[in-house]
Amino acid sequence: METTFPLRRQTIVMSCPPVKELLDLWPALKMESELYAEFQRITNQNLPNTFYAELDRHLPRLMTLFRQKASKTGKTADALAEILRIHDEQDSHDIHTKRTTVPHALPVYLREDVSGFFRTCTDESDELELEVVEVALFTVISDHDTTSPVHYQPVKTSVVIESDAVVSLPRFGEAFLVMFGLIYALHLSYPKALTNTLKFTQKILLGLESGKLSPRLQTLKNDLVM
């Protein structure tokens, strides 16, 4: 992978072939460790170490902001309140619980519609019946509560790109990070409806290409340092 990196970057950036074609050529990118190595080749940054360090540093303030918003009225407040209610009902509140809650709550807080990206199914066969899906996370659960906005003990969460389940992971937070890494490594455009959430990950958590932020993200960044 190290040797073929220049050729791969030229192919990805200049030719923009379908993702399936790229992953057939370099199937190692489906492996979590190889994807992180590829990200480091591109950015000179350790993706999981930097992401989790920055996310964990901001977790207390993010949870406070979510609760403040949830105490108000409106659709965004109601949606956040439901996520936080389920979070508070968990028997365990370790770091993985919060790393699951925040990726679900952040796009809601930023008023983004995640219905097309965060999907839930109860049967692995349902996961394969994908219509045209550019980018999504499919969470497979063992119960039948598909209406719940967040699940803390899924069977697995699959990263789906161009209607293909590329990789599956046990935790939602890990799947979210791998999804971001694949979008970056494969030089894909951010899904329009999730742009602020992914730019928050890129520019605020990872400090990559930290140019001008949208007003919504600039406000959130200011709120985080208050």
VEXMIGU-881754 format. One line per 3 residues: their letters; for each residue x, y, z of C-alpha. Coordinates in steps of 0.5 Angstrom, whole numbers, plus 2048, in hexadecimal, padded with zeros to 3 digits. Layout:
a	X/Y/Z ~ ...
***
This chain:
met	800/800/800 ~ 806/805/801 ~ 809/803/7FB
tfp	803/804/7F7 ~ 800/80A/7FA ~ 803/80F/7F5
lrr	7FF/80B/7F0 ~ 7F9/80B/7F4 ~ 7F8/812/7F5
qti	7F9/814/7EE ~ 7F4/80F/7EC ~ 7EF/811/7F1
vms	7F0/819/7F1 ~ 7F1/819/7E9 ~ 7EC/813/7E6
cpp	7E7/813/7EC ~ 7E5/80C/7EA ~ 7DF/808/7EE
vke	7E1/807/7F5 ~ 7DF/7FF/7F4 ~ 7E5/7FF/7EE
lld	7EA/803/7F3 ~ 7E8/7FE/7F9 ~ 7E9/7F8/7F4
lwp	7F0/7FB/7F2 ~ 7F2/7FC/7F9 ~ 7EE/7F8/7FE
alk	7F2/7F9/804 ~ 7EE/800/804 ~ 7E9/7FC/807
mes	7ED/7FA/80D ~ 7ED/7FF/813 ~ 7F4/7FF/814
ely	7F6/800/80D ~ 7F1/806/80C ~ 7F4/809/812
aef	7FB/808/80F ~ 7F8/80B/808 ~ 7F5/811/80C
qri	7FC/813/80F ~ 800/812/809 ~ 7FB/818/806
tnq	7FB/81C/80C ~ 801/81A/810 ~ 7FC/819/816
nlp	7FA/813/81A ~ 7F2/813/819 ~ 7EF/80F/81F
ntf	7F4/812/824 ~ 7F3/81A/822 ~ 7EB/819/821
yae	7EA/815/828 ~ 7EF/81A/82C ~ 7EB/820/829
ldr	7E4/81D/829 ~ 7E5/81B/831 ~ 7E8/822/832
hlp	7E2/825/830 ~ 7DD/820/832 ~ 7DB/823/839
rlm	7DA/82A/835 ~ 7D6/826/82F ~ 7D1/823/834
tlf	7D0/829/838 ~ 7CE/82D/831 ~ 7CA/827/82F
rqk	7C6/827/836 ~ 7C5/82F/836 ~ 7C2/82E/82F
ask	7BE/828/831 ~ 7BB/82C/836 ~ 7B8/831/831
tgk	7B2/830/82C ~ 7B2/82E/825 ~ 7B3/828/821
tad	7BB/828/822 ~ 7BA/829/82A ~ 7B5/823/82A
ala	7BA/81F/825 ~ 7BF/820/82A ~ 7BB/81F/830
eil	7B9/818/82E ~ 7C1/816/82C ~ 7C3/819/833
rih	7BD/815/836 ~ 7BF/80E/833 ~ 7C7/810/835
deq	7C5/811/83C ~ 7C1/80B/83D ~ 7C7/807/83B
dsh	7CA/802/841 ~ 7D1/804/83F ~ 7D4/80B/83E
dih	7DB/80A/83B ~ 7DE/80D/836 ~ 7DC/809/831
tkr	7D4/80B/833 ~ 7D6/812/832 ~ 7DA/811/82B
ttv	7D3/80E/829 ~ 7CF/813/82B ~ 7D3/819/828
pha	7D3/817/821 ~ 7CC/816/821 ~ 7CA/81D/825
lpv	7CF/821/821 ~ 7CC/821/81A ~ 7C5/822/81E
ylr	7C8/828/822 ~ 7CB/82B/81B ~ 7C4/82A/818
edv	7C6/825/813 ~ 7C1/81F/811 ~ 7C4/819/812
sgf	7BE/814/810 ~ 7C2/813/809 ~ 7C9/811/80D
frt	7C7/80E/814 ~ 7C3/808/812 ~ 7C1/802/816
ctd	7BF/7FB/814 ~ 7BD/7F5/818 ~ 7C0/7EF/813
esd	7C6/7EF/810 ~ 7C3/7ED/809 ~ 7BF/7F4/80A
ele	7C6/7F7/80A ~ 7C7/7F4/803 ~ 7C1/7F7/800
lev	7C4/7FE/7FF ~ 7C1/803/7FA ~ 7C5/808/7F7
vev	7C9/80A/7FD ~ 7CF/80F/7FC ~ 7D2/80F/804
alf	7CE/80C/80A ~ 7CF/808/810 ~ 7CB/802/811
tvi	7CA/800/818 ~ 7C7/7F8/819 ~ 7C4/7F7/81F
sdh	7C1/7F1/823 ~ 7BB/7F4/825 ~ 7B5/7F7/821
dtt	7B5/7FE/824 ~ 7B7/801/81D ~ 7B4/808/81F
spv	7B9/809/824 ~ 7BE/80F/822 ~ 7C4/80B/825
hyq	7C6/804/827 ~ 7CC/803/82C ~ 7CD/7FB/82B
pvk	7CC/7FA/824 ~ 7CD/7F3/820 ~ 7D2/7F8/81C
tsv	7D2/7FE/818 ~ 7D4/7FE/811 ~ 7D7/804/80D
vie	7D3/804/806 ~ 7D6/808/800 ~ 7D3/808/7F9
sda	7CE/802/7FB ~ 7D4/7FE/7FD ~ 7D5/7FB/805
vvs	7DC/7FD/805 ~ 7DE/7FB/80C ~ 7DA/7F9/813
lpr	7DC/7FB/81A ~ 7D9/7F9/821 ~ 7D8/801/823
fge	7D5/806/820 ~ 7DA/80B/822 ~ 7E0/807/81E
afl	7DB/806/818 ~ 7DA/80E/818 ~ 7E2/80F/818
vmf	7E3/80A/813 ~ 7DE/80D/80E ~ 7E1/814/80F
gli	7E8/811/80D ~ 7E6/80D/807 ~ 7E2/814/805
yal	7E9/817/805 ~ 7ED/811/803 ~ 7E9/810/7FD
hls	7E8/818/7FB ~ 7E1/818/7FC ~ 7DC/81E/7FC
ypk	7D9/81F/803 ~ 7D2/81D/803 ~ 7CE/824/803
alt	7C9/822/808 ~ 7CF/820/80D ~ 7D4/825/80B
ntl	7D5/829/811 ~ 7D6/823/815 ~ 7DB/820/811
kft	7DE/827/811 ~ 7DE/828/818 ~ 7E2/821/818
qki	7E7/824/813 ~ 7E8/82B/815 ~ 7E7/82B/81D
llg	7E8/824/81F ~ 7EE/823/81A ~ 7F0/82A/818
les	7F1/828/811 ~ 7F0/82D/80C ~ 7EE/832/811
gkl	7EB/838/80D ~ 7E5/83C/80E ~ 7DF/838/811
spr	7D8/839/810 ~ 7D4/83D/815 ~ 7D1/837/818
lqt	7D8/834/819 ~ 7DB/83A/81C ~ 7D6/83B/821
lkn	7D7/834/823 ~ 7DE/835/823 ~ 7DE/83B/828
dlv	7D9/838/82C ~ 7DE/832/82D ~ 7E3/837/830
m	7DF/83B/835
***
